[in-house]
């Protein structure tokens, strides 16, 4: 009788140990802090899908999607090691690395194309670069945009000085609707265009990359040199899970939109389902196409954009292109 009691006790203890090991395994997820460039919207949907559907957890990661306090956080916090991964812009990687030696690289291209467009009210009759002469164009005060406008003007035989650039901060749409400016540059095709369509306001818009400005990666994932060196496996897991999440988003767009709506910041950046649905539809072919899988980045695209920044005088030297990006083999 005592023998059976001992056997029963051993089995019970074994069960507790097994459950404890399982619980410890589940609790040993590696924390990963990702700092976004803006409030949650359609472009971030695949990451929130990755959280909701457990794709990151399947890779052993506990991903935290953080919102920025200011626009430079993705670069600054990632470089300082206060975030593992940043969601940011291609040209900033080149500019910051070249001019300030900020030790950050791109680890994957989220958008294969630029989303930047010049938008104007339809009655302004601005349909291309040739129509920018003698117009007021609102922008957010950044040097890159200034150089884009100058390059567009020169390429279309327009005097750059005939275009008046007006720093309107982040009031790009408002300044245009109120006729403070004739048009704006810096709006993104997947947000401001659907917003204007939702408001039934007739507009014209065009992409500078269709008129001689080099195509570039609209958004990239970035990581510091130190993180790439010491946490390469974690980054590979993150990218692998993000690809799975992207595939799910592509196959289940309506569910994915609902997931991003559940994670919106209603106080700071409330989302409209119709706008975000159109946005995601526009983004999908920009994130992946028949020739370029999601997160692909090539040496040629980085070289072309470094050369262009150098030709415009925005950088005074050129670095080896591998200083700007790395493809992490999974």
C-alpha positions, 0 to 999 in steps of 0.5 A: 500500500505504501508502495502505491502511495509513493508511486502516486506521490512521485507521479504528482511531483513529476507533473508539477515539475513538468508544468513548472518547466512549461510555465518557465519556458513560456515566461522566458520570452525575450523582450524586444522594444520597437520604437515607431515613427508615428501613431499606429496606422495601416503601415504598422498593421502587420506588427500589431497582427504579429502581436495579436496572432502570436507570431512574435511569441512563436519566435520566443519574443515579447515585442513591445511597440512603443510610440515616439515622444518626438520625431527623432526617437526612432533614430536616437533611442535605437542608437543609444540602445534604449530601443532594440529596433526603430521604424524610420526613414532611409535617407535619415540613415545615410545622413546621420551616419555620414554627417554625425557617425550615428552607429545605426543600420537598416536591417530591412525595407518595409516599403519598397517605394516612396509614399511622398507626394505633392498634393494640391486642390484641384482648382490650383491646376498643379499636375506636375513639376512644370506647374510649380513655378510661381507657387507657394508650396508648404513643407515641414522645414526639412533640408531633404524636401528643399533639395527635392523641390530644387531638383524638380525645378531644375529638371523641368527648366523652372527657376527654383527661386520662382517656387516659394517654400513655406514652412508650415510644420505638420499643418500640411493639409490645413495650410493647403485647404485654407489656401495659405499655400497652393500645394504641399510636399511631404504628405503621404499617398496612403494617408492624406490622399484617402483623407481628402477623398473621404472629405470629398475634396477634389485634389491633384497629386504626383510623386516626385520619384516619377519625375527624376528623383530616385526611388527609395525605401519609404520606411525601414527597420533600423538597429544599432551596430551593437545590437546587430553584433550582440543580438543578431539572432533576436533580430533574425527572429523579429524579421522572420515573425514580421514576414509571417505577420505580413503574409497574414495581413495580406491574406486577411486585410479586414481582420488586420484593419480591425486589429490596428483600429483596436490599437489606435491612439484615439486621443492623438491620432484617431483612425477612420476605418475607410481611410485605413482600409484604402491605405492598406490597399495602397501599401500592400503592393509597395511593401512587396511585389513580384520581384521584391519580397517583403523586407528586401533591400539592395546595394543598388538602391542604397548606392543610388540614393547616397549618390543623389544626396552627394550630388545635391550637396547634402553630404560632403563625402560618400561612405561604403554602402554597407555602412548603411544597411545589412541583410541578416540571413535567417 
